[in-house]
């Protein structure tokens, strides 16, 4: 039954709970990593956009404690209650509004505690930490220490952490694979249509680095304007249309039904369809022309203007809301158009054309003016043929990632609460570790 595990105060499961320095870090262009709240999302540490301080200020910031591998970091203010684990080999210090947790290894498995802190039972405690009857905006250290954490035996903790961790690892692997696939697409687009790599290679007499049938499609010199001979300056509007979303009214929103993609859901590469509003099925049928399909490419027209992402695999196709644009490429040029709008220059262009003092807005008319070189139909089709497998593989990876995320989110509360038990937890853990190549046994 749910709730069978005993609970323990977080303070009793940790050998150290250390608040961050309250001073603002001294920022530098390089040096030692400073963790910031925006680096911690969904139980994961994301250092794709790191911040740094110098050695002197680093030493000052670790006087209370220096983060080491296996330590946890939890945020105290918006976003409150986000948590991550320090990976091996990372030398870092805390920024502001976060706390370092060092689990007592005899009482708590670090990765289990990571998942437990993400569970709804613990997150609800964080939200209502002060017991005032209203949600709080700041997690105080005394309240943090008193959090009631489900505390099964240590071997059960390790088994739970292994199951949930295996799912998390696969989710992370798919995320990195998609990052690699997109990087490959951007690199190819940049080489062919920005740097004109094959043309310059021909001009310099270098060996071909593409198959012969592709190589012969590129000119062997640049014109007086610096672009490949025979190519023309063009704009995005020659390759795609952009359709505006429908202005749903406040009375249209429901608790559940057909999802509607709003501007906040358009994330880089893929739309976040877990963060949506809903309308009823009848209205969705009336506005069927605004229904989206898997793989459709969207662009933000308000707020984060120029942000682009595709609709991931889903059984409940969403609707297109106002201030979100749907790219409608001509003549099966989807891979070319998506590679084009995923280049950093596109977002810079969109921001330069935006207006509005309170919130940035950009029109579809302006976005369609984005300058794009036109190499001719034959080379465009060749580019799309090369990118099509990457385009489809990333969609498949995203679909698998969503399935794994749902499975993890279903299992997490059941395992953490004790509603779902792992028979023979120690034996399970032994078998799991035996199947990991070159991994030493870690059972006590």
N, C-alpha and C positions, 0 to 999 in steps of 0.2 A: 504494500500500500504506500501511497505517497506520503512523504514526510517521516519515514521510518528512521532515517539517519538521525543521529544526535547532531546538535548544532554546537558550535564553539565560537566564542568571540574572535574576531580577526586578530586582535592583539595577542591572544594565546597561541595562534598558529604562526606567528611571525617572531623572529628574533630581533627584527629591526623595523620600525616604522618611522621614517624620517621625512619631515616636510622640506620642501625646496627652499633655497634662499629667497628672501622676499624682494631683493634688489633686481632691477632690470639687468639682464646680461649685457656685457659689452660685445657688440657684434663685430666680427671680422670677416674678411673675404675667404679665409681658410683657417685651418687649425684643428681644434677639437670640437666634435659635434655637440651642439646644445639641443636637447630634446624640447620640442614645443607641442602645445596641445593639438595643433593641426597635423602633427606627425602620427597621431594615435587614433585609429578608426577601426571599429569592428574587431577588436582584439588583436590588431596587427600594427606593427611599427613600420611606417612608410617613410623612408629617408630618400625618396626620389627628388625632393627639394630640401636638402639639408641646410641647417644654419650652424654657424661656427663662432667660437671665441678663441682668444689666444691662451697660451700656456699659463701665464700669470693669473688671469681671471678664472681659468679652469680650476687651478689649485684652490682659489678662494671659494669656488662654488661646491667643492667636494669636501669641505671641512666637516660637515655633518656625516656624509657618507658618499663613497664613490660607487656608482652603479656597476655591478658585475654580472656576468652571465647567469641567467636564472632568476635574477631579481625582477620584480614587477613594478610597473609605474602606473599610477592611477591619477586621473585628472580631477581637480577639486572644483573647477568652475566650468562654465560653458565652453565646450561640451563636457558636462559633468558625468563622472563615472565611467569614462572610457579607460580601457586598461590594455597594457601590452606587456610582453616579456622581453627582457634584454637578451639579445642573441650573443653567442660566443664571438670574441674578437672585436667587439665594439667598445671603443673608448669614448665615453660621453659623460655629460653632466646634465642636471635638470635645469630647465628654464623656469618659468613661473607657473603657479597654480597647479602644481602636481606633487605627488607624494611617492617616495620610494618604499617598496615593501620587500623585505627579505624573508622568505618563508623559513620556518624551522623545519629542517629536512626530516626530523623524526616525527613531526606532527602533520606536515602538509607537503604534498607533492606540488612543485612550482607550477607545472602546467595544469594540474587539476585546479589549483587555486585561480589560475587565469580564467578557466571556464566557469568556475563557481561564481566569480565576481561578475561575469557577464550574464548569469542566469537571471530570469525575471524576478525570482524571489529576492535576490540580493539587490538588483537594480531598483526594485520598489522600495526597499529600505533606504537606499541612497536618496531617492527622490523625496522621501518624507522624513529625512534624517532628523530634523529638529523636533518632530512630533508636535508641530504647531497646528496641524490640520490643513496646511497648505504646502505646496511644493517649495523646495528651497533652491537657491541659486548658487550656494557655496557649501561644499562639504567640509565641515569642521573636523579637525583631527580627533577630538574626543568621540565624535559620532562615528567616524571611520573606524576607530579602534573597537567600538561596540557592535559593529555589524555582525549579525548571526550568520555563520557560514555552515552549510551542511558538511558534516565531518565524518565520513565513513572511515573504516580502517585504511591504513596507508597503502596496503596492496590493492584494495578496491579503488582507491584514488588513482593509483598508477594505471590500473586496467582501464578505468574511465578515461583518463587522460590519453591513453594510447588510442582508444577507439575514436574519440573526438579529435585528437591530434592528427590521426591518419587522414580523416576527412578534411581537416584544415590544410594539411600538407598538400593534398591533391587539389584542393581549391586554389591554393597559392601557386602550385605548379601550372595549372591552367591559366591563371592570371599572367604569370611570367611568359608562358608560351604565346599568349595573345599579344603581350608587349613586344615580344621578339618578331612575331608575324607583322605587326604594324610597323615596327622599325624597318623591317625588310622592304615593305611596300613604300614607305617614305624615302628610303635610300634609293630604291630603283627610280621612283618618280623624280627625285632630285638629280640623280645622275643623268637621266635621259632628257628631262624637260626644264631643268634649271641650270645645271653646270654644263650640259651638252657634252658629257663625257665621251660617248662613242665618236662624235664628230671631232672633238679635239684629239682623240687618240689617232684617228685617221690622218689628221693634219700633221701630227708629229711622227707618223710612220710606225706607231706601236702595233703590236700584235693584237688581233681581234680577241675580245673577251666575251663575245656573245656568239651564239650559233650563226653560221654563215647566212641563213635565210633572214635573220634579224639584222645582222651587220650590214647587209647590202641595202637595207631600208634607210639608213642614215646618210645624209649628205657628207661630202668629204671636205667641206669648208664652211666658214661663217660669212655672212653677208656684211655689208658696210655698217649695219646697225648692231652687229655682234651676235646675231642669232643664226641658227643653221640656214643655209641657203635653201630657199623654197618654202620655208616655214613662215607663218604670219603671226603678227601680234593679234590676240583675240581676247575674249572675256568669258567668264564663267557662264554667262547667259547663252552662249553658243552651244553649250553642252548639256544644260539642264534648266528646267523651270523650278521655281520654288513656290509651293502652295501654302497659303496661310491656313491656320487652324480655325475652328469654329468658336464663336464667343458664347460658351455655355453660361447660363444665368445662375445666380446663387440658389434659386429654387430647384435647380436641376440636380443638385448634388445629393447622393445617397450614401448610406453606410457601406453598401456593397453593391456589386453589379458589374458593369463594364468599366474597366479602368480608363482614365483620361490622363494623357501625358501633358503635364504643365512644364513651364520653363525650368523649374527647379529639378526636374527629372532628367534633363538633358545633360548627361555626363560625358566626359571624354571617351571616345570609342563606342560605348554602349549606353543606352538609356537605362536609367534605374526604374524599372517598372514595379519595384516594391514601394516606391514613394509616389503614390498617385492618389487622385480622387476618383469618385465613381458616379456613374449615371445609370438609370435603369435600362433594361433591355429594350423596352418599347422606344424610348428616345434614341437609343443607339441605332435601331433599325431605320428610324426616320432620317437620321443623319449618316447613313451608311457610307456616303462619299468621303466622310472624314475618318473612316475606319483605317487603321494601319495594318501592315503586314510585317511578318518577320523579315528582318534585313532592311526595312525602310530606313532611310537616312534623314535625320532631323537636325535642325540648326536653331539655336536660341536667338530670338530677336529682341529680347528684353533682359536686363540684368547682365548675365554672363553672355553678352552678345558674341556670336561667332563660334560658340561652343557646339561641337558636333558629335553625334553618336547614332548608332544603329539600334533598331528594335531587336532585342534578343529573342531566342526561341520562347514561345509562350502558347498555351492553349486558349487564352482569353485575350484575343487581339484588342489592343487599346484604341482609343479615339485621340484625335489631334485637337488640342486646345488652342485658343488664340495666343498670339505672340510666340508660337512655335512654328517654324517652317518645315515643310517636307520637301526634300530635294527629289525631283522627278527627272532623272537623266534621260536623254534622248538616245535612241538606237543602241540599247544595251551597253552603255558606257558607265555603268555603276562603279566598277573598280577604279576607273580613271577619275571620276568625279569625287569619289570618297577619298582617294589618295590626295587629290588636289586640296580639298577642304580640311584635311587633317594636317596639312603643312602649317607650321607656326605662323607663316606670313599671312595666312587667311584670317586668323583670329586678330592679328595686328591690324589688318586692313578693315575688318568689321568694326573694331573699336575706334579706328580713326574716322569712320563714317557715322558713328553713333552720336546721338544728341539727347538732351534731357539732363537737367541738373539733379533731380532726385534719383532717377534711375535711367541708366543708359538704354536707348532704343535705336534700332537700326531697321531700315526698310528692306524688303526683298529686292526692290529695284536697285538699291545701292549695292547689295551683296552680289547681284548678278553682273555688276560692273567690274568685279575682281579680275585683274589682268591675268590671262593664261595664254601661253604660247600654243599655237595650233600646228601640229606636225603633219596633218593630213590623215585621212581616214585609215589608210593601211597600217600606219604605225600605231595609231590609237587602238585599233583592233588587236594588234599584236601585244600591246601593253596589257590590255584587258584579259587576253588569253593567259598571259603569264601570271596575272594577279588573281584570276578567278579561283584557283585552288586555295590560295591564302585567304581570300575573302570568305569562302565557304568553311574552311577549317576553323577560322576564328569564331564563326557563328556556332559551329558544333561544340567548340571548347566552352563557349559562353553558356550554351544550353546544359552541358554536363556540369559546369560550375554551379549553375542555378539549382540543378537537381541535388547535387551534393550539399549545397547550402541549406536546402529545405530539409534534407535528411539530418544534417547536423543540428539544425534548429529544432527539429522534432525530438531527437534523441537527448539533447542537452538537458532540458528540464526533467525528463524522466530519469536519466541517469544520476543527475545531481541530487534529486529529491529522494531517490531510493525506490521510486515506483517501478523502475526497471532494474533488475539485478543482473550481474554477470556471474553465472555459476562458476565456482572455482576460480576466483579472480587471480590468485597467485599462479595457478597452472596456466591460465589464459595468458598472463603476462610472460611466463617462461616460454611458452610456445611462440608468442609474438616476437620475443627477443631472439629466439633461436633462428627465426626466419629472416632476421636482419643481418646481411653480410658484414663481416668484420666488426661486429658490435660486441663489446664485452658485456658479460652479465652484470647487472646493477642491483639485483635483489640483495637485501641485507642478509 
